[in-house]
Amino acid sequence: MTKSIIETINSKIRELQKNLILLKRVAQEVNEENIKEDMLRYWGIERGIQISIESVIDIANIIISSLGLEKPDTYKETVLLLGKTGVLPESFAKNISNMVSFRNILVHDYAKIDERVIVDILKNRLEDFVMYISYISKWLEDNYNF
C-alpha cells in the first residue's frame, strides 16, 4: 500500500468524521415524533447517513483493491471481506455490514424508509462509524507505518 493510498483513506476518514459531527448534533434534537417536522432537515439526515455509509464502503474498496483481493459482488460483502482478512474484527464487520445494507434502501427504496430506523441510527449506531474509523486507523498504523 502506497503513501498516496493511505492519504486517500485518511481523507475519507476525515470526511466521515465531519459527517458524524453533524449527525451527532442533530441526533440530540430528533426523535420519532419530530423527525419529519422539517422535511429539509429529514432529507439532510438521510443524506448524511447515506454519505457516511458510502465512506465506509469507499474505504473498504480502497483497502481491498490495494491488497489485490477480488472485489466482492455487493457492498455488504465488501465490508464482510474486511472482517475475513483481519482488517476489522469479524463480529464488527457483520454488525456494520447491516448498515451498508440499509444504504441500498436509502438509495433505491427511499419510499419504504421507516423513520424509526433513521432515529435508531442517530441515537444508537453512530458510534459504529467511530469504531470503524478506529479499527481502520489502527490497522493502517500496525501495517503501514509511514
N, C-alpha and C positions, 0 to 999 in steps of 0.2 A: 504494500500500500504506500503510495507516494504522499509526500507532504501536501501537495495540492488536493488530493482526495480527502485527507484529514481536514484540511481547511474548509472544504466543501461541506463535510459532515458537521463541523463546528458551526458553520454559517447556518445550516439547517437547525441545529440545536438552538442557536440564538433566536432564530425566527420562532421556533416553538415556544421558547421561554417568553418572548414578547406576547404571543397569543395567550399563554397561560396567565400572565399578569392581568390582561383584560378580562378573560373568562372568570378568574377568581374574584375580580372586583364586582362583576355583575352577579356572580353566584350568591353574594351576600344579600342581594336585593330581591332575587327571584324565588318564587315558589309556584306550586301548581295552580294556585288561584290567580296569580297576576302575570304569569309568563306571556300571555298573549294580549295583555292590555295595550302594549305598544308593539305593533307588528314590525316596525323597523328594527327595534331592539331585538325582537324574537328572531328575525331573519339574520341579524348580526351574530346572535348567539349560535344559531345553526351553522352559519358560515365559519365562525371561529372554531367550532368543534370540528367541522369538516377539514379546514386547513390544518388544524393540529394533527388530526389523524393522517392526513396526507404527508405531513412532515415525518411522521413515524414510518410510513411506507417508503418515502423517498430515502431516508437514512438506511432502512433495511436493504433497499435495492442497490444503493451505492456500495454497501458492505458486501453484499452477495456478488456483485459484479467484480469488485476489487479482489475478492478471494477466488475468483474464477469458478464459482459454483453455478450450476444450472439454474436458470431463472424459473421459479415456480409459476404455475398456471394462474394462481389467484393471489390477491393481495394478502389474504388471510394466511395462505401457505408461505408467503414471503416472510411474515413475522414468525411463524412457527419454525421456519428453517433457521432463524437466528437462535432459537432455543435448541434445536438439534445440533447446531455447530458449536454451542457453548458461548455464544456472544451474549445471550440472555439466559437466565435460569429457565428451564423448560416450563415449569408451572407458571411463571410470569408471562412467558411468550403465549401460552394458551389463554391466559386471562386477557392480555391486551389484544390478542387476535380477535376477540369478540367485539371490541371497539372498532377494529378495522372492518368487520362485517357490517357494523352499524353505518359506516361511511357509505356503503352501497345503497342503503335505504335513504340516506340524506341526498345522495346524488340522483338515484334512479326512481325511487318510490316515495318522493317527498310528500305526496298526498297522504301517505299512510303513517306519517311520523306521529308517535304518541308523545305528547308534551311531557308526560311523566318520565319518559326515558331521558329526555333533554335535561329535566330538572335533576334526575338521579346522577347523570354525568357531572353536572355542575356541582352538586352537593357532595358526591361520593367518589367520583372517578378521576377527577383532575390530578390527583396525586399519582395515578398510574403513569401519566405523562412525565411527571417529575422523576419517578422511579426509572422509567425508560431512559431518560436523559442520563441519570446516574449510572445505570448499567452500561450504556454505550460509552460514556466518558471513561469509566473505569476500564472497560475492555480496550479502548484505544490506548490509554495510559499504560496498561500492562503489556500490550503487544507492540505498540508503535510509539515509543518514547522519543519524539523529535525535539 
